Amino acid sequence: MNYFLSCDWGTSALRLMLVDAVSGEIIARESSDQGIADTFAQWKTTESPREVFYLDVLSLQIIAIEKKLNLNLDGVPVIASGMASSSIGIMELPYSELPFDLSGSNLTTHYLPATAGFNHKKNLVSGVKSADDVMRGEETQLIGCIDPMQTVINDEIFIFPGTHSKHIRINKNQVTAFKTFMTGDFFELLSQKSILSGSVEKTADIENPGQLTSFKAGVEEGASNGLLSAAFRVRTNNLFTKYNKAENFNFLSGLLIGAELTDPAIRTAKKIHLLCGSKLAQYYPTAFECLGLSQQLKTYPAQWVDDAVARAHFKIYHQKQK
C-alpha cells in the first residue's frame, strides 16, 4: 500500500492527512469542526451503532480528499489518535502508563478490521496517564517532534499550548511526568460566559502595537498576582477605559498564559521546548520573552508542529508492519 490516512481527531476538530507510506510526505489535508464532542452528542440522538456512526463522519473527510486528488482511496489504512480512543470516541482504549518511551513502542493501540461499510483497516492509538493526570493526542505529537535515535533528552520540558496545555517532562528519552493547564478552557469561559464577557471583544490582531502592549501587560499581571484577583482587572480595565475591548481581549489572554508559565518546573528545567500550532504561534513566544525566559527556550515552526501527528503516525505505521 503506497499511502495511509493520518487522523487527528480532537475534542473540537477533525484533521485528516493522506501520507506517503514510503517517504512520510503529506500528500493532502482536510479539516473539519466535527470534533469528537459534537460527534458524540449527535450519535446519542440516533440509534446507529457507535462505531458505524463515527466512521461515517470520517468517511466524509476521506471522500473530500478523494475528490481533491481525483484518487480512489478504497482500502487505504487509517491511523487515528487523539480523542478517537476516548470514552466519547470511536471506542475507549486504556491509557498507557508512565514512563513512556519517545519511540512510541509502548503506546497502547487497537486494530479494527475493514468492513463493508468502511473499507479501511484502522489502528486506534490511546493516550497516556500518570497517577493524577491524562493526555490523549499530545503524546502522539511528541513522538512526531522527536527522533530519540539522534538525541538524548534529559531534564527538559516540552510545552504543547492549547485548550488544555500540556507540560511534558522528559528524562533520558522517557516521559516521566506531565501536567495539564486548562488555559484555553478558562479563557473561553471567562471571555464568553462570565461577567468579563462584556469587557472584551474577540480579535486575533496581536501585532497591532496596542494589542501587543495589553497582551504583555496581561502576561506580567498573570505571572505576578493570583489569578482569581487578577482576572477582575479585565473588568476595571474596561470601566476605567484603560484598554478598549479588543485590547482587553488580549490582556485576558496574556493574563492566563502568564499564570500558566509561573509553574516552578519551567524555571528549573534545563531547556524548554515550545511547540505551538498555527493558532497560538504569536502568543506564547511573546509571553516567554516578556517573562525573561527566552534564553532557555527552543521554539519550533508552527506548520512543523501541526504536521507532527502525521510524522508520528508514519513511525507507528511502520512499527505495525514489522
C-alpha positions in Angstrom: 0.0 0.0 0.0 1.5 3.3 -1.1 -0.5 5.5 1.4 -2.1 5.7 4.8 -4.5 8.1 6.3 -3.5 10.0 9.4 -6.4 11.0 11.6 -6.0 13.5 14.4 -9.5 13.6 16.0 -9.6 16.1 18.8 -12.4 17.4 21.1 -13.4 20.2 18.8 -11.8 19.4 15.4 -11.0 16.6 13.0 -7.9 16.7 10.8 -7.2 14.1 8.2 -4.0 13.8 6.2 -3.1 11.5 3.3 0.5 10.4 3.8 3.0 8.7 1.5 3.8 5.4 3.4 7.4 5.3 2.0 8.6 8.9 2.3 6.3 10.2 5.0 5.3 13.2 2.8 1.9 14.7 3.4 0.0 14.5 0.1 -3.3 16.2 1.1 -5.1 17.6 4.1 -8.7 18.0 5.1 -10.1 19.5 8.3 -13.5 19.9 9.9 -15.1 21.4 13.0 -16.7 18.0 13.5 -14.8 17.2 16.7 -15.3 14.2 19.0 -17.6 16.2 21.4 -20.0 17.2 18.7 -19.9 13.7 17.1 -20.7 12.0 20.4 -23.6 14.4 21.1 -25.0 13.7 17.6 -24.6 9.9 17.9 -26.5 9.9 21.2 -29.6 11.2 19.3 -29.5 8.3 16.9 -30.0 4.5 17.0 -26.9 3.9 14.9 -24.1 1.6 16.2 -21.5 3.9 17.7 -18.5 2.7 15.5 -20.6 2.9 12.3 -21.7 6.5 13.1 -18.2 7.7 13.8 -16.7 6.1 10.7 -19.5 7.6 8.6 -18.3 11.0 9.8 -14.7 10.1 9.0 -15.8 8.9 5.5 -16.9 12.4 4.6 -13.3 13.7 5.0 -11.9 10.7 3.1 -14.3 11.4 0.2 -13.2 15.1 0.3 -9.6 14.1 -0.2 -10.5 11.7 -3.0 -12.3 14.4 -4.8 -9.5 16.9 -4.3 -6.9 14.5 -5.8 -9.2 12.5 -8.1 -7.8 9.4 -6.4 -9.6 6.3 -5.1 -8.5 5.7 -1.5 -10.5 2.5 -1.1 -8.6 0.1 1.2 -6.1 2.7 2.4 -5.4 2.1 6.1 -6.2 4.7 8.8 -4.3 5.5 12.0 -6.3 7.6 14.4 -5.2 9.3 17.6 -6.4 12.0 20.0 -9.9 11.7 21.4 -10.8 8.9 18.9 -9.9 6.4 21.6 -11.5 8.2 24.5 -14.8 7.5 26.4 -16.6 9.7 23.9 -14.7 8.4 20.8 -15.0 5.5 18.4 -14.2 3.2 21.2 -12.4 3.6 24.6 -8.9 2.2 25.0 -7.0 2.0 28.3 -4.2 4.5 28.8 -0.5 3.6 28.5 1.3 4.3 31.7 4.5 6.3 32.6 7.3 6.1 31.9 6.6 6.5 28.2 9.3 5.9 25.6 9.7 8.6 22.9 9.9 5.9 20.2 6.2 5.2 20.8 6.9 1.5 21.2 4.9 1.2 24.4 1.8 3.1 23.2 -1.5 1.2 23.5 -3.0 0.6 20.1 -6.0 -1.4 18.9 -6.6 -2.9 15.5 -10.1 -2.7 13.8 -10.6 -4.6 10.5 -12.1 -3.2 7.4 -15.8 -3.6 7.0 -18.3 -3.5 4.1 -19.4 0.0 5.1 -15.8 1.3 5.8 -13.2 -0.5 3.7 -10.2 0.7 5.6 -8.2 -1.2 8.2 -7.8 1.0 11.3 -5.3 1.4 14.2 -6.6 3.4 17.2 -3.8 5.0 19.3 -4.5 5.5 23.0 -3.2 8.2 25.4 -1.0 8.2 28.5 -1.8 8.6 32.2 0.1 9.4 35.3 -1.1 9.0 38.9 -3.3 12.1 38.6 -3.4 13.3 35.0 -4.2 12.1 31.5 -3.5 13.1 27.9 -4.7 11.9 24.5 -3.1 13.4 21.4 -0.1 15.3 22.8 1.9 12.1 23.4 1.5 11.3 19.7 2.5 14.8 18.7 5.6 14.4 20.9 6.6 11.2 19.0 6.4 13.2 15.8 8.5 16.0 17.2 11.5 14.0 18.5 13.9 11.5 17.0 15.3 9.6 20.0 17.9 7.9 17.8 19.5 11.3 17.1 19.5 13.0 20.5 19.3 12.3 24.2 16.9 14.5 26.1 17.3 14.8 29.8 15.5 17.1 32.3 13.7 19.1 29.6 10.1 20.2 29.3 8.0 20.2 26.1 5.0 22.5 26.1 2.0 22.0 23.9 -0.2 25.0 24.3 -3.9 24.6 23.6 -7.3 24.3 25.2 -5.7 22.0 27.8 -2.0 22.9 27.6 0.4 20.1 28.4 3.8 20.5 30.0 5.7 17.2 29.5 8.9 16.4 31.3 11.4 14.1 29.7 14.3 12.4 31.3 16.7 10.0 29.4 14.3 10.0 26.4 11.3 8.9 28.5 8.3 10.9 29.6 8.4 10.7 33.3 5.8 13.4 34.3 3.3 15.8 32.7 0.9 18.5 33.9 -2.3 19.8 32.3 -3.2 23.6 32.4 -6.8 24.4 31.4 -5.6 27.7 29.9 -7.8 27.7 26.8 -10.8 26.4 28.6 -10.6 29.1 31.2 -10.1 31.7 28.5 -13.3 30.6 26.7 -15.3 30.5 30.0 -14.1 33.9 31.2 -14.4 35.7 27.8 -17.8 34.2 26.8 -19.6 33.1 30.0 -18.5 35.3 32.9 -19.2 38.9 33.8 -15.9 39.7 31.9 -17.5 38.8 28.6 -18.9 42.4 28.3 -15.5 43.8 28.7 -13.8 42.1 25.8 -14.1 41.8 22.0 -12.6 39.0 20.1 -9.6 39.8 17.9 -6.6 37.9 16.5 -4.5 41.0 15.9 -1.6 40.8 18.4 0.8 42.6 16.0 -1.0 45.9 16.5 1.0 47.9 19.0 -1.9 48.5 21.3 -2.9 44.8 21.3 0.7 43.7 21.9 1.1 46.2 24.8 -2.1 45.0 26.5 -1.1 41.3 26.0 2.3 41.8 27.6 0.6 43.7 30.5 -1.7 40.7 31.0 1.3 38.3 31.0 3.0 40.3 33.7 -0.1 40.6 35.7 -0.9 36.9 35.5 2.6 35.9 36.4 2.8 38.2 39.5 -0.7 38.1 41.0 -3.2 35.5 42.0 -5.4 34.7 39.0 -8.7 35.0 40.9 -7.9 38.5 41.8 -6.0 39.5 38.7 -8.9 38.4 36.4 -11.1 41.2 37.7 -8.7 43.7 36.3 -10.2 42.8 32.9 -13.5 44.5 34.1 -11.8 47.5 35.7 -9.6 48.0 32.5 -12.9 48.5 30.7 -14.6 50.5 33.4 -11.7 52.9 33.6 -11.1 52.9 29.8 -7.6 51.8 30.2 -7.9 49.5 27.2 -10.6 49.2 24.5 -12.4 45.9 24.4 -10.2 44.3 21.7 -7.1 45.2 23.7 -8.7 43.9 26.8 -9.3 40.6 25.0 -5.5 40.2 24.5 -5.0 41.4 28.1 -7.1 38.4 29.3 -5.2 36.1 27.0 -1.9 37.3 28.4 -3.2 37.0 31.9 -4.0 33.3 31.6 -0.8 32.4 29.7 1.2 34.4 32.3 -0.4 32.4 35.1 0.4 29.1 33.3 4.0 30.0 32.8 4.6 30.6 36.5 4.8 26.8 37.1 8.0 26.3 39.0 9.1 23.4 36.8 9.6 25.8 33.9 12.4 27.8 35.7 14.2 24.7 36.9 14.2 22.8 33.6 17.5 22.7 31.6 15.6 23.6 28.5 12.0 24.4 27.4 10.7 23.3 24.0 7.7 25.3 22.8 5.5 23.5 20.3 2.8 25.9 19.3 0.4 25.2 16.4 -0.6 27.9 14.0 -3.3 29.5 16.2 -1.0 30.3 19.1 2.3 30.8 17.4 2.4 34.5 18.2 1.3 34.4 21.8 3.5 32.0 23.8 6.9 33.1 22.4 6.0 36.7 23.3 4.9 35.6 26.8 8.2 33.8 27.4 10.2 36.9 26.2 8.1 39.1 28.4 8.9 36.9 31.5 12.6 36.8 30.7 12.6 33.1 29.9 13.7 33.2 26.2 17.3 32.1 26.9 16.2 28.5 27.9 13.6 28.4 25.1 13.6 26.5 21.8 10.6 27.2 19.5 9.5 25.1 16.5 7.8 26.3 13.3 4.0 26.2 13.6 3.4 24.2 10.5 6.0 21.7 11.6 4.2 21.3 14.9 0.8 21.0 13.1 2.2 18.1 11.0 3.8 16.3 13.9 0.9 13.8 14.2 1.4 12.6 10.7 5.1 12.0 11.4 4.2 10.1 14.5 1.7 8.0 12.6 4.3 7.3 10.0 6.5 5.8 12.7 3.6 3.8 14.2 2.6 2.6 10.7 6.0 1.1 10.1 6.1 -0.4 13.6 2.9 -2.2 12.9 4.2 -3.5 9.5 7.0 -5.4 11.2 
